[in-house]
Amino acid sequence: MDEEKMEKLKIQLQQLLNEAHEFVQKIPPTQINVAIAVVLSTIVLFLIIRLFKRKSSNTIVLTGLSGSGKTVLFYQLRDGSSHLGTVTSMEPNEGTFVLHSELTKNGKVKPVHVVDVPGHSRLRPKLDEFLSQAAGIVFVVDAVEFLPNVRAASEYLYDLLTKASVVKKKIPLLLLCNKVDKVTAHTKDFIRKQLEKEIDKLRASRTALSSADISNEYTLGVPGEAFAFHQCSNKITVAEASGLTSDISQLEQFIREYVKA
């Protein structure tokens, strides 16, 4: 019985195919060409729209050494509050929200997806989960305790700037010197120059061991020249902030440059 039904179904399908073939043959060639062109144009337009949507990310990744003040900055962006000072995170803080400073703006404001990635070395692999979707990266530096941590910060920044996901997409990076409200804080120019010097040393040592180095996917700078951030394929901007005093205007400006309101 089942074989008979299958046979009848095959016959019906064949009849439908024959009728469709006869119908197509009756259509003038010019109309067929127009129909094909319309279909192809629709497909191309659909692919362009999908590609555009994929590129217009609203994710900003906050990263840097532990204790640099990333989580306080996250709370300032979201709530306009430091949440009582120092906060140590062991898991990423993540949220999609309208920046607190823009809550009173009239009209529709695009929310920002902000991810605060813990700075502890054992938790840094979590960073890779968010870099692929980042519209911008904020590398936070403690401007007060900078010198004791300059080597560690340089190594972290070097690894970040040589990641394929960052280099290929040319993800812009904000080097944010935090805690500048403190009297003992270093200036952003001093921090930038010291980081460039340390990264230059790292580049020399790691280039010498390049055959054994599998962690870095790209090299930095121009051969034969001292390293400077302007040599990077992605744009590096240096700015200042104070999470505890709510002075984060330069951070917000960077965010809105790459996540349009």
Disulfide bonds with the S-S distance in Angstrom:
none
